[in-house]
């Protein structure tokens, strides 16, 4: 099972990223555990200095922006 962490304090961008991740997971039909991390210390400890950030299987994929569903699907399929 894939482990996905959405790193963000709960701002609008973070919520939009969370929705895009949920949609990408649903469209791909992959088995994934999605966790929303809002603790600022945990966010910084993971290497995210700008939110929102996306971590897949303990690897930081990006931070500081909201990816669209297409990009997230590519990441989840191993394309990025």
Order of alpha helices (4+ residues) and beta strands (2+ residues): beta-alpha-beta-alpha-beta-beta-alpha
